[in-house]
Amino acid sequence: MVEILRVERLKKYFIKKGMFGGKTATVRATDDISFSLEVGEVLVLAGESGSGKSTIAKLILRSIEPDTGRIFFEGNEIDNEKKNLDKIRMNCQMIHQDPYDSINPRMKIGDIVAEPLEIHKIGNKQDRVKRVIEVLQEVKLEPAQEIVKKYPHMLSGGQRQRIVLARALALKPKIIIADEPVSMLDVSIRAEMLELMHELQKKYNISFIYITHDLATARYFGQKIAILYMGKIVETGPINQVLLKPKHPYTQALIDAISEPDPDNLTKERKIRIKDATYEDTSQGCRFRARCPYVIEKCIEEPELLEISDGQFSACHIKLD
């Protein structure tokens, strides 16, 4: 397969100021993140809130600047030159978590979907109208000729998320970053949205970066997964391999936390019981050690992300069976 995106040693730190002149703290949102994405591949970035998933998306699109690190699209490094920024922003589109906050409520649907075409000066007005109708039909919003005249508040949450997807598809992107795209939808329509995304991904061979904390939807949609904890990738590899045979305690804990509608789960013995979080300086060593039930003396040294089995990497001094 052909590589379309590569991220090398990406770092982004934020300075958090204390209230009323209190001490400042450094938040290591992403710390030495590296991964690659191939043409037509779906890479899942999974982890708890605050693990750095959304920050990675913003860094790729250059809506925020990295402190260090490099990003390559189709073999070319993305820097601050306008032509390079335009290239990544035209070929890499974003689907946000909240479909209502990510679109202008004062704009008609037709104008919302056409906006990226206008920004990048694609076609004339007639061409744009035609393309808007096409993508609305692609995301199964019919009759498209009537939908374009509506405002966002006139549509359901599921329909609004389809509008966001249509807007992302308008430019025929090569990569779509989907940030928790179904987490705010009713359970009954999540499967429909995932199936639609899967169908369009296969039809147009689009590469996806799927950001989520939901490992159930991740396994349905993804092919490769990277598990993040406090800005670090702690485990990565083929998604079925990682989720069925995890090698890092944090990955196993995430899997154990999945709640299925089965009364037996109430009394089910968990394989991993994360310790209650206590304050511990994790600026050095393994960041998970304050909560890990398997912590050993060597955990004060930062573990490397090493290959444990075919294509599966883990950053841990102990290895789960």
C-alpha positions as CSV (number, residue, x, y, z in Angstrom):
1,M,0.0,0.0,0.0
2,V,1.0,3.6,-0.6
3,E,1.6,6.0,2.3
4,I,-0.4,9.2,2.2
5,L,0.3,10.8,5.6
6,R,3.2,10.5,8.0
7,V,3.6,12.2,11.4
8,E,7.1,12.2,12.9
9,R,7.9,13.0,16.6
10,L,5.1,15.5,17.0
11,K,5.1,17.5,20.2
12,K,2.7,20.2,21.5
13,Y,2.9,21.5,25.0
14,F,0.5,24.1,26.6
15,I,1.2,26.3,29.5
16,K,-1.6,26.2,32.0
17,K,-1.7,29.3,34.2
18,G,-2.8,29.0,37.8
19,M,-5.6,31.1,39.2
20,F,-4.9,34.3,41.1
21,G,-1.2,34.2,40.3
22,G,-0.8,30.5,41.3
23,K,1.8,28.2,39.8
24,T,1.8,27.5,36.1
25,A,1.8,23.9,34.8
26,T,3.0,22.4,31.5
27,V,0.4,20.2,29.8
28,R,2.1,17.8,27.4
29,A,-0.9,17.4,25.0
30,T,1.1,15.4,22.5
31,D,4.6,14.1,23.2
32,D,6.7,12.5,20.5
33,I,3.8,11.1,18.4
34,S,4.7,9.2,15.3
35,F,2.5,7.2,12.9
36,S,1.7,6.7,9.2
37,L,-1.5,6.5,7.3
38,E,-1.9,4.6,4.0
39,V,-4.2,5.3,1.0
40,G,-7.6,3.9,1.8
41,E,-6.7,3.0,5.4
42,V,-8.7,3.7,8.5
43,L,-6.5,4.6,11.5
44,V,-8.2,4.8,14.9
45,L,-6.9,7.1,17.6
46,A,-8.4,6.0,20.9
47,G,-8.1,6.9,24.5
48,E,-9.7,8.9,27.3
49,S,-10.6,12.5,27.1
50,G,-7.4,14.6,27.4
51,S,-5.2,11.9,25.9
52,G,-4.3,14.2,22.9
53,K,-6.5,12.8,20.2
54,S,-8.1,16.0,19.0
55,T,-4.8,18.0,19.4
56,I,-3.3,15.6,16.9
57,A,-6.1,16.4,14.4
58,K,-5.6,20.2,14.9
59,L,-1.8,19.8,14.4
60,I,-2.3,17.9,11.1
61,L,-4.6,20.6,9.8
62,R,-2.2,23.3,11.1
63,S,-5.0,25.1,13.0
64,I,-2.4,25.1,15.8
65,E,1.4,25.0,15.4
66,P,3.5,22.1,16.7
67,D,6.4,22.8,19.0
68,T,8.5,20.2,17.2
69,G,7.9,17.5,14.7
70,R,7.2,17.1,11.1
71,I,4.1,16.2,9.0
72,F,4.3,14.8,5.5
73,F,1.4,14.6,3.0
74,E,2.0,12.5,-0.1
75,G,5.8,12.6,0.6
76,N,5.9,16.4,0.9
77,E,6.5,18.2,4.2
78,I,3.6,20.5,5.3
79,D,5.0,23.8,6.6
80,N,3.7,27.3,6.8
81,E,4.0,28.1,3.1
82,K,0.5,29.0,1.7
83,K,0.7,26.4,-1.1
84,N,1.4,23.6,1.4
85,L,-1.3,24.7,3.8
86,D,-3.8,25.0,1.0
87,K,-2.9,21.5,-0.2
88,I,-3.4,19.8,3.2
89,R,-6.6,21.7,4.0
90,M,-8.1,20.9,0.6
91,N,-7.2,17.2,0.7
92,C,-7.8,16.7,4.4
93,Q,-11.3,17.5,5.8
94,M,-12.7,17.3,9.3
95,I,-15.9,16.0,10.8
96,H,-16.5,17.4,14.3
97,Q,-18.2,15.8,17.2
98,D,-21.1,18.3,17.5
99,P,-22.9,18.7,14.2
100,Y,-24.7,21.9,15.4
101,D,-21.7,23.8,16.7
102,S,-19.6,23.0,13.6
103,I,-22.0,24.6,11.1
104,N,-23.4,28.2,10.9
105,P,-27.0,28.1,12.1
106,R,-27.7,31.3,10.0
107,M,-26.7,29.7,6.7
108,K,-28.8,27.5,4.5
109,I,-27.7,23.9,4.0
110,G,-26.8,24.6,0.3
111,D,-24.5,27.4,1.4
112,I,-22.9,25.4,4.2
113,V,-22.0,22.5,1.9
114,A,-20.8,24.9,-0.9
115,E,-18.6,26.9,1.5
116,P,-15.4,24.9,1.1
117,L,-15.8,25.0,-2.7
118,E,-16.0,28.8,-2.6
119,I,-13.1,29.1,-0.2
120,H,-10.9,27.1,-2.6
121,K,-12.4,28.7,-5.7
122,I,-13.6,25.4,-7.2
123,G,-15.8,25.8,-10.3
124,N,-18.4,28.4,-11.0
125,K,-21.7,28.9,-9.2
126,Q,-23.5,26.4,-11.4
127,D,-20.7,23.8,-10.8
128,R,-21.0,24.3,-7.1
129,V,-24.7,23.9,-7.0
130,K,-24.4,20.7,-9.0
131,R,-21.7,19.4,-6.6
132,V,-23.8,20.2,-3.5
133,I,-26.7,18.2,-4.9
134,E,-24.4,15.3,-5.7
135,V,-22.9,15.1,-2.2
136,L,-26.3,15.5,-0.4
137,Q,-27.5,12.5,-2.5
138,E,-24.3,10.6,-1.6
139,V,-25.0,11.0,2.2
140,K,-28.7,10.0,1.5
141,L,-30.4,13.3,2.2
142,E,-33.4,13.4,-0.1
143,P,-34.9,15.3,-1.8
144,A,-31.6,17.2,-2.1
145,Q,-33.2,20.1,-4.0
146,E,-35.4,20.8,-0.9
147,I,-32.7,20.1,1.7
148,V,-30.5,22.9,0.3
149,K,-33.2,25.5,1.2
150,K,-33.4,24.5,4.8
151,Y,-31.6,25.8,7.9
152,P,-29.8,23.5,10.4
153,H,-32.4,23.8,13.1
154,M,-35.0,22.3,10.7
155,L,-33.1,19.0,10.6
156,S,-32.5,16.2,13.2
157,G,-29.1,15.6,14.8
158,G,-28.5,12.7,12.5
159,Q,-29.3,14.7,9.4
160,R,-27.1,17.6,10.6
161,Q,-24.2,15.1,11.0
162,R,-24.8,14.0,7.4
163,I,-24.6,17.6,6.3
164,V,-21.2,17.9,8.0
165,L,-20.1,14.7,6.2
166,A,-21.4,16.1,2.9
167,R,-19.4,19.3,3.4
168,A,-16.3,17.2,4.1
169,L,-16.9,15.3,0.9
170,A,-17.5,18.3,-1.3
171,L,-13.8,18.8,-2.1
172,K,-13.3,15.1,-2.9
173,P,-10.7,14.9,-0.1
174,K,-8.1,12.1,0.2
175,I,-8.2,12.1,4.0
176,I,-11.1,12.7,6.4
177,I,-10.4,13.2,10.1
178,A,-13.6,12.2,12.0
179,D,-13.5,13.4,15.7
180,E,-16.1,11.4,17.7
181,P,-18.5,11.7,14.7
182,V,-21.3,9.5,16.3
183,S,-20.9,10.1,20.0
184,M,-23.6,12.8,20.1
185,L,-26.1,10.8,18.0
186,D,-28.9,8.5,19.3
187,V,-27.8,4.9,19.6
188,S,-30.4,4.0,17.0
189,I,-28.8,6.0,14.3
190,R,-25.1,5.6,15.1
191,A,-25.0,2.3,13.1
192,E,-26.5,4.1,10.1
193,M,-23.9,6.8,10.2
194,L,-21.0,4.4,10.6
195,E,-22.3,2.3,7.8
196,L,-22.6,5.3,5.5
197,M,-19.1,6.4,6.3
198,H,-17.8,2.9,5.7
199,E,-19.6,2.7,2.4
200,L,-18.2,6.1,1.2
201,Q,-14.7,5.2,2.5
202,K,-14.7,2.1,0.4
203,K,-16.3,3.7,-2.7
204,Y,-13.8,6.5,-2.9
205,N,-10.8,4.9,-1.2
206,I,-10.7,7.7,1.3
207,S,-8.1,7.5,4.2
208,F,-9.7,8.1,7.6
209,I,-8.4,9.1,11.0
210,Y,-11.2,8.1,13.3
211,I,-10.9,9.6,16.8
212,T,-12.9,8.0,19.5
213,H,-13.1,6.6,23.0
214,D,-15.6,4.0,21.9
215,L,-13.7,0.8,21.2
216,A,-16.9,-0.9,19.9
217,T,-17.3,1.5,17.0
218,A,-13.5,1.6,16.5
219,R,-13.4,-2.1,15.9
220,Y,-16.3,-1.9,13.4
221,F,-14.8,0.9,11.4
222,G,-11.0,0.8,11.9
223,Q,-8.2,-1.3,10.5
224,K,-5.3,0.0,12.6
225,I,-5.4,1.5,16.0
226,A,-3.2,3.7,18.2
227,I,-4.0,3.8,21.9
228,L,-3.1,7.2,23.5
229,Y,-2.5,8.0,27.2
230,M,-1.6,11.5,28.3
231,G,-0.2,12.5,25.0
232,K,1.8,9.3,24.3
233,I,1.0,6.3,22.1
234,V,1.2,3.3,24.4
235,E,0.1,0.6,22.0
236,T,-0.5,0.4,18.3
237,G,-1.1,-2.2,15.6
238,P,-3.8,-4.0,13.6
239,I,-7.1,-3.3,15.3
240,N,-8.3,-6.9,15.9
241,Q,-4.9,-7.9,17.1
242,V,-4.7,-5.1,19.6
243,L,-8.2,-5.4,20.9
244,L,-8.3,-9.2,21.1
245,K,-4.8,-9.6,22.5
246,P,-3.7,-6.3,24.2
247,K,-0.1,-6.1,25.4
248,H,-0.4,-2.9,27.5
249,P,-2.3,-2.6,30.8
250,Y,-4.0,0.6,29.8
251,T,-5.4,-1.0,26.6
252,Q,-6.7,-3.9,28.6
253,A,-8.3,-1.6,31.1
254,L,-10.1,0.3,28.3
255,I,-11.4,-3.0,26.9
256,D,-12.6,-4.1,30.4
257,A,-14.4,-0.8,30.7
258,I,-16.7,-1.6,27.7
259,S,-20.2,-2.0,29.1
260,E,-22.4,-4.4,27.3
261,P,-26.2,-4.8,28.0
262,D,-25.6,-8.1,29.9
263,P,-26.5,-8.5,33.6
264,D,-23.5,-10.9,33.9
265,N,-21.2,-7.9,33.5
266,L,-22.3,-6.5,36.9
267,T,-20.5,-9.4,38.6
268,K,-17.8,-10.1,36.0
269,E,-14.3,-10.1,37.3
270,R,-12.2,-7.5,35.5
271,K,-8.7,-8.5,34.3
272,I,-7.4,-5.0,35.0
273,R,-8.4,-2.8,37.9
274,I,-6.9,0.6,37.5
275,K,-5.7,2.1,40.8
276,D,-7.3,5.3,42.0
277,A,-5.4,8.2,40.6
278,T,-3.0,9.7,43.1
279,Y,-0.6,12.6,42.5
280,E,2.7,11.5,41.2
281,D,5.2,13.4,39.1
282,T,5.1,11.6,35.8
283,S,7.3,14.0,33.9
284,Q,9.8,11.1,33.8
285,G,9.1,7.5,33.3
286,C,5.9,5.7,32.4
287,R,2.9,8.1,32.6
288,F,0.5,5.3,33.5
289,R,2.5,4.1,36.5
290,A,0.4,6.0,39.0
291,R,-2.7,4.0,38.0
292,C,-1.1,0.8,36.9
293,P,-1.7,-2.3,39.0
294,Y,1.5,-3.9,37.7
295,V,3.9,-1.0,38.4
296,I,7.5,-2.1,39.1
297,E,10.6,-0.2,40.0
298,K,11.7,0.0,36.4
299,C,8.6,2.1,35.5
300,I,10.5,5.2,36.6
301,E,12.2,4.8,33.3
302,E,10.2,5.7,30.2
303,P,9.4,2.5,28.2
304,E,10.1,2.4,24.4
305,L,7.3,1.6,21.9
306,L,8.6,-1.8,20.8
307,E,7.3,-4.5,18.5
308,I,5.8,-7.3,20.6
309,S,4.3,-9.4,17.8
310,D,3.7,-9.0,14.1
311,G,3.0,-5.3,13.6
312,Q,1.9,-4.8,17.2
313,F,3.8,-2.4,19.4
314,S,3.6,-1.7,23.1
315,A,5.3,0.8,25.4
316,C,5.5,-1.1,28.7
317,H,8.2,-2.8,30.8
318,I,5.9,-5.7,31.5
319,K,4.0,-7.7,28.8
320,L,0.5,-9.1,29.2
321,D,-0.1,-12.6,28.0
